[in-house]
Structures are given as structure tokens and as C-alpha cells.
Amino acid sequence: MNADTLIEHLADIDSYRRYGKIHRVVGLLIESKGPSASVGDVCLIHIKSGKKVLAEVVGFKGENILLMPFTSVATIAPGCLVEATGKPLEVKVNEELIGQVCDSLGRPLSDMHFTKPFDRVTTNQSPPNPMTRPRISEPIELGVRSINGLLTVGRGQRIGIFAGSGVGKSTLMGMVARNTSADLNVIALIGERGREVREFLEKDLGPEGMKRSIIIVATSDQPALMRIKGAFTATSIAEYFRSKGKDVLLMMDSLTRVAMSQRELGLAVGEPPTTKGYPPSVFAMLPELLERTGTDGPWNNYRSLYGSRRR
């Protein structure tokens, strides 16, 4: 590295830290006086125990910033320092994630540690250019004959499964995960009960499906932000492996709970309720998430399957 290149790198380094202080906590929201940050940036809240709590900037109120933590607000008090990172949420990804169950931040729930170099991908990315998307022209094998014969799915296609609770959406997804011709399954379980997660992994998915799947879990007891990020993290991981040339199948159960989580967040920051209490941000977030899936340029190898509950 020559001197000019080194000087350019040094100029890009953020050499100082920006801090603010917690002003008040109301419900799910934290109001802080500073630091300077943008919507979507991750901040670190320094609590009294010495630990750091991750939070995301979700809005502003006057000169204060509104934060929502990725964990409970129980340990956060007025006066706690808030440190700006200046970056959105990133997750670590490499081949070692295959066969793992992860949380909404992409952290394996087992004792697995990365032993190989990994990449970092942001959870909020732009959808592909519509002019670079290849047309859907090649069918793919989902491993369920009734779907292959009567409801044939193409490479790069998005489909939804709409049904009430307890009628077999998760069971169908497990069948597809075990029998599909895709190289990799990325499965997001959003808003599920803890018992249902274990049941899906052991009964519906099984060892055969697990060995070529990455599972993202955000159970119903977790904060709304974690449930939302679970959907975006799963999509980012699927995009990463798509860019590596793998044939990827993304499955999400359920998209309804993602929308309900965004409703919870939107109402907390003061958005006006519209149809069925959903604020405008829900109708902006859903196409932003769904349009990221599908084909992108030379990578015609990514399709998605979404479960949704009828309400």
C-alpha cells in the first residue's frame, strides 16, 4: 500500500465517538438527547452493569432521537450513555451458517463460532434494478407433486400461502425444504411460539432438511424490532448466497406477523392508524422487503415462499 492510498484510508476513518444521553423511556421507545445519527443507524446504550444494549434509530422528536432496543427496556434508565456507530445493522455470513439456527441479528443460537473468514452484509438493501431481472421462464422442483403439477413455480418467483392457523402451512414448508431441488433453504420463523420452533425443526424439517438450511428465529416474546429484523436478516442472507451462485429458496412464516410487528413499531412512534390499525409504514415496508427477492442480473436462482395468516 503506497502513501497516497494510506492517506485516503485514514481520511475515511471515523476517529471520534459521538455520545448522547437517555432523556426518557416511554413504552417501547427510548428518547435520547443526541448523538447525531440517521434513521436506521445502530446505537449502543451503555447501561449501569457495564454491558452495551443494541438499539436502532427509528425517528426523531424535535432535537431528540427516538430509539428502539433489540432487547427489553428493563435495564435502561435516564442518563445512560448512547453511542452512535454511524452504520446500519450488519450480519456476519459465510458457509458455516448452513445447518445453523440463528437469531434476528444472524448470531447462531448454538455454541458455533466462525473459524473461516466471513463477510458482513447490511440488512437494509435496495431491491434489484427491474431492468436487470431475467424473466421467469424455467420451472423448479419443490418436491411436492401437487404443486409441481398444478401450481408450477418458476425460478425467481414469489408465492404466498394463505390459510388460517393450524391447517398445515409449516408442515408444507417442511416438506418443501426436505425435497426441493434448491441448494440452500433460508427459513425465517417470525413470531412463532418457542414450542412451535422446536417442533418445526425436529418434526417438519428433520435432519435431512436441516443440513442444507439456515433458520432465522424471532419468537413472539421478542421485541417488535427483532421480529421485523428477522425477516430482513433472512432476506439479506439469501441475497448473499444468491450472489455466490447458489440456488436459494427463501421461506418465511409468517409475513402477517412481520406486518403486525411493524404496526406495533409504527404506532409506538406516533404514526396514524389506517386500515385495521396498520400505519402507513407497513404498506411501505412490505413491498420494500418483497421486491428484494427474486432474480437479479446473472443470478437467476432465487425464489421465495411466504406464509400468511388469513385475518
C-alpha positions, 0 to 999 in steps of 0.5 A, spaced: 500 500 500 503 506 497 502 513 501 497 516 497 492 510 498 494 510 506 492 517 506 485 516 503 484 510 508 485 514 514 481 520 511 475 515 511 476 513 518 471 515 523 476 517 529 471 520 534 465 517 538 459 521 538 455 520 545 448 522 547 444 521 553 437 517 555 432 523 556 426 518 557 423 511 556 416 511 554 413 504 552 417 501 547 421 507 545 427 510 548 428 518 547 435 520 547 438 527 547 443 526 541 448 523 538 447 525 531 445 519 527 440 517 521 434 513 521 436 506 521 443 507 524 445 502 530 446 505 537 449 502 543 446 504 550 451 503 555 447 501 561 449 501 569 452 493 569 457 495 564 454 491 558 452 495 551 444 494 549 443 494 541 438 499 539 436 502 532 434 509 530 427 509 528 425 517 528 426 523 531 422 528 536 424 535 535 432 535 537 431 528 540 432 521 537 427 516 538 430 509 539 428 502 539 432 496 543 433 489 540 432 487 547 427 489 553 427 496 556 428 493 563 435 495 564 435 502 561 434 508 565 435 516 564 442 518 563 445 512 560 450 513 555 448 512 547 453 511 542 452 512 535 456 507 530 454 511 524 452 504 520 446 500 519 445 493 522 450 488 519 450 480 519 456 476 519 455 470 513 459 465 510 458 457 509 458 455 516 451 458 517 448 452 513 445 447 518 445 453 523 439 456 527 440 463 528 437 469 531 434 476 528 441 479 528 444 472 524 448 470 531 447 462 531 443 460 537 448 454 538 455 454 541 458 455 533 463 460 532 466 462 525 473 459 524 473 461 516 473 468 514 466 471 513 463 477 510 458 482 513 452 484 509 447 490 511 440 488 512 437 494 509 438 493 501 435 496 495 431 491 491 434 489 484 434 494 478 427 491 474 431 492 468 436 487 470 431 481 472 431 475 467 424 473 466 421 467 469 421 462 464 424 455 467 420 451 472 423 448 479 422 442 483 419 443 490 418 436 491 411 436 492 407 433 486 401 437 487 404 443 486 409 441 481 403 439 477 398 444 478 401 450 481 408 450 477 413 455 480 418 458 476 425 460 478 425 467 481 418 467 483 414 469 489 408 465 492 404 466 498 400 461 502 394 463 505 390 459 510 388 460 517 392 457 523 393 450 524 391 447 517 398 445 515 402 451 512 409 449 516 408 442 515 408 444 507 414 448 508 417 442 511 416 438 506 418 443 501 425 444 504 426 436 505 425 435 497 426 441 493 431 441 488 434 448 491 441 448 494 440 452 500 433 453 504 433 460 508 427 459 513 425 465 517 420 463 523 417 470 525 413 470 531 412 463 532 411 460 539 418 457 542 414 450 542 412 451 535 420 452 533 422 446 536 417 442 533 418 445 526 425 443 526 425 436 529 418 434 526 417 438 519 424 439 517 428 433 520 435 432 519 435 431 512 432 438 511 436 441 516 443 440 513 442 444 507 438 450 511 439 456 515 433 458 520 432 465 522 428 465 529 424 471 532 419 468 537 413 472 539 416 474 546 421 478 542 421 485 541 417 488 535 424 490 532 427 483 532 421 480 529 421 485 523 429 484 523 428 477 522 425 477 516 430 482 513 436 478 516 433 472 512 432 476 506 439 479 506 442 472 507 439 469 501 441 475 497 448 473 499 448 466 497 444 468 491 450 472 489 455 466 490 451 462 485 447 458 489 440 456 488 436 459 494 429 458 496 427 463 501 421 461 506 418 465 511 412 464 516 409 468 517 409 475 513 402 477 517 406 477 523 412 481 520 406 486 518 403 486 525 410 487 528 411 493 524 404 496 526 406 495 533 413 499 531 409 504 527 404 506 532 409 506 538 412 512 534 406 516 533 404 514 526 396 514 524 392 508 524 389 506 517 386 500 515 385 495 521 390 499 525 396 498 520 400 505 519 402 507 513 409 504 514 407 497 513 404 498 506 411 501 505 415 496 508 412 490 505 413 491 498 420 494 500 422 487 503 418 483 497 421 486 491 428 484 494 427 477 492 427 474 486 432 474 480 437 479 479 442 480 473 446 473 472 443 470 478 437 467 476 436 462 482 432 465 487 425 464 489 421 465 495 415 462 499 411 466 504 406 464 509 400 468 511 395 468 516 388 469 513 385 475 518 
